[in-house]
Amino acid sequence: MPEKNNIEKKEFRIKGMHCASCALNIENNLGKIPDIKKADVNFASEKAYVEYDCANCDEEKIIANIKESGYEANATKEESEDAFDHEQKERKNEINKERNLFIASLVLSLPIFILSMVLRDMSFESKAIQSILASIVQFYIGYRFYKGFYYAAKNRSANMDTLIAIGTSAAFFYSLATTYLIDGEVFFETSSFLITFVVLGKWLEAKAKGRTGEAIKKLLGLQAKTARIIKDGKEVEISISTVEVGDLIVVRPGEKIPVDGKIIEGYSSIDESMVTGESIPAEKKVGDLVIGATINKSGSFQFRAEKVGKDTMLSQIIKFVQDAQGSKAPIQKFADMISGYFVPTVIAIALITFITWYFILLLPFVSSLLAFTAVLVIACPCALGLATPTAIMVGTGKGAENGILIKGGEPLEIAGKIEAIVFDKTGTITKGKPEVTDIKSFDISEKELLQITSSIENKSEHPLAEAIVKKAKKDKIEFIDISDFQAIAGHGVKASVFAKNKKQEFFVGTEKLMNDFGIKINEEIRKQKEEMETEGKTVMMIATKEKIEGFIAVADTIKESSKEAVEKLQKMGIKTMMITGDNKKTAEAIAKQAGIDNILAEVLPENKANEIKKLQEKNLKVAMVGDGINDAPALAQADLGIAMGAGTDIAIETGGIVLVKNDLRDVARSINLSNMTMNKIKQNMFWALFYNSIGIPIAAFGLLRAEYAGLAMAMSSVSVVINSLLLKNKKF
């Protein structure tokens, strides 16, 4: 048995997969190599994650095995912006290729449709023109399906390529025979339009897949490009890739922090919203940890690098998103499972039909061949192939019209199965920006208290100060002159104010600030202050040297729609929870306002995904609703990620559903839309399978001519599309 340290895990990019069965074929073939311990092929991300014994196996062996299965593969390089740019360029080329193939197929198919279905021209010349156009569609545009069919057969399996290749070939070659060998109607439009619709699906699929890497790329873009380290007593700017654990790094105001570490000198206020989602900058002093990619707001400091490269929090978030992003759609797996049994069964029935007619009933060869062809044509997977994508297109389109962006079939499908929803607090349940909630004055008026405080805080850059200044501007209060402004680290500010023809010193800040300057606080004032703090508010006291003049409370207030949204979900029988990095007291205050009983407070950013995992381990289907970069791993880990439209780009890219209007009530609407669309898909699949179940015996008994079988097949497809379009009139 190999040593544990011989086991290596590699990621491979795969090209040419058309469905979940392709991924399963690659997995099965990789599993035949004895030295491969685990192979997981993700169709959505087009990647294979392989664990193998590197003492007896290498990348070349794995790539050769994948190529033998009929697909292209190459080992991915370490994640970088350049690597992602190259990958995105390849994806763009693939999208353009699919688009061009669809346009070409449509242009070639329309004349066939006009000649055959509109003009009903069955002259030899018309048939010949149709056959030439159909041949280009069949063998040039449809080449990939034959290739997929070949490799599926080689691996003793069947997939959607098998169905498409057999179905279109039956229609095409029958029409070819009736053009040049025997006299009869043709239905070249059947094979041509089937390929056209499938290629359209491939184009849309390629466009959707092209967006899966954007979240990772944007996360990489957050990282600082360089770091300023102290070497031999001098500041030296180096590439972030060369930073080592133990390096002493200098950070100035406005700069990004390059890696994770601990402050050893200086003090600052750091905007960690890009990682934590919290809007209020964190005050940092000697001994505190700093996180790479966050922004230094004020003050210079030095810190010692503790985590670099793949070990930083940002890199870990990227890894979480990579591992959790993309999954196999159950409905597609169901369709592939059916195809695995359906295709050989249909071929067997067609052969039995031909043998029975020709060898047992001794009927003419042409009649027997037509019966054989009728079975294959009526079993063409056109309706089954359209069952899911048409409903998804209508459902997602309807969602977009109502401000709900759904990124394809998988999130649409899973939304209706959700049993528990976890809400991020800041920016999701709350507005994400601090606002003045209370003004309490004692010996002066509230207006005068706000005027003095806002005039002082107008000199500060702290978000709480910004909230007070914003309130003053909203109330059209004029600022008055101040002097001797001084920020007291971590506690507040003080300044001299010119009011009523006299100069007076005022202090604005915490109770600790008041105590440091010997300003007494009576029990009644302290009680009022503590009551506000239990409601999750930050209270700033305003005082002169002699006494407390009043206080102003600031808080991140709840959105108007949050409570109603939670109530709707609870009525639907869905468990609601709130997760936040805030302290328990603040979390409980916000949760109470929103009507949420289950709270996960003081959760570090890197642990949010773990909390989602714990719920999933209880066999719950979990949705995560968030807006910050720190929510990205949890959004990806959840069965369904729902991002707020006003959130960060990373959250929006990672989420499977985006609420453009930033309205939490749309969470319930998304679930309702999911249920409606999935019902349509199930109806479509039922009728598609029912059609085949009825149509195949009719064709086998010779009760349906091949050309009418083609018409029946076309009508079955039309019925599926019409049924999907009925979704447009539904209210959700």
Protein Blocks (a to p, Z undefined) as FASTA:
>chain_A
ZZfklpccdddddehiabfklmmmmmmmmmmpmklmbdcddfklopacddddfklgcfkl
mmmmmmmnopacdddddddfklmmmmmmmmmmmmmmmmmmmmmmmmmmmmmmmmmmmnop
abfklmmmmmmmmmmmmmmmmmmmmmmmmmmmmnopadfklmmmmmmmmmmmmmmmmmmm
mgcdddfklmmmmmmmmmmmmmmmmmmmmmmmmmmmmmmmmpcfbdcddeehiacdddfk
lpcehiacdddehiacfbgcddfbdcddddfklmnopabdcdddehiacdehiacfbdcd
ddddfbgcjlmmklmmmmmmmmmgopadfklmmmmmmmmmmmmmmmmmmmmmmmmmmmmn
opafklmmmmmmmmmmmmpcklmmmmmmmmmmmmmmmmmmnopacebjklmmmmmmpfbd
cddfehplmnoiacdfbdcdfkbcfklmmmmmmmmmmmpcbfklmmmmmmmmmnopacdd
dehiacdehiaccddddeehiacdddeddfklmmmnopacdfklmmmmmmmmmnopacdd
dddfkbcfbdcdddddddfklmmmmmmmmmnopacddddfbdfklmmmmmmmnopabdce
hiafklmmmmmmmmmmnopacddddfbfklmmmmmmpmbdcddfklcfklmmmpmbdcfk
opaklmmmmmmmmmmmmmmmmmmmmmmmmmmmmmmmmmmnopacfklmmmmmmmmmmmmm
mmmmmmmmpcZZ
